[in-house]
Amino acid sequence: MRLDKYLKVARLDQAPHRANDACDVGRVTVNGKPAKASYQVKLGDVIEIAFGQRTMRVEVLNIAEHALKADAAAMYKELP
């Protein structure tokens, strides 16, 4: 699954175009390296997203094409 779609399905970013833009400007890294929106997400990847002053780090636990809002949080584990 593409990184921008994963961010949307897992509810880590609210809109696909914003996820795409975040990747384009370098606010998203995967395993410590800047990632493009087309990066293919794999289980165990560590995604880091910069939201202004706040940075969120998550580990990919599950990849699903569709997820209900209640199930989206089970797709990743937030890291310190």
C-alpha positions, 0 to 999 in steps of 0.5 A: 500500500502506498504511504499516502493511502496508509496515512489516510486509512490509519487516520494518521492524516485526515486527507489524502492530498495533505498526506501527499503534500506532507511527503513532498515537503519532507515532513514524513520519514520511514525508517529514518529516511525521507519518504515519497508518497509512493513508498510501499509501506511494509509491516514493521516500518517506523513512520515519523510525521512532523505536525508543526512542533509535534512529531509522531512516531508509529510502527506499522502493525497491520496494512488494510485497504479499508478500516473503520474509525474504531479499527484504524488505531490497531493498524499502528503502535505509537512509539516514544 
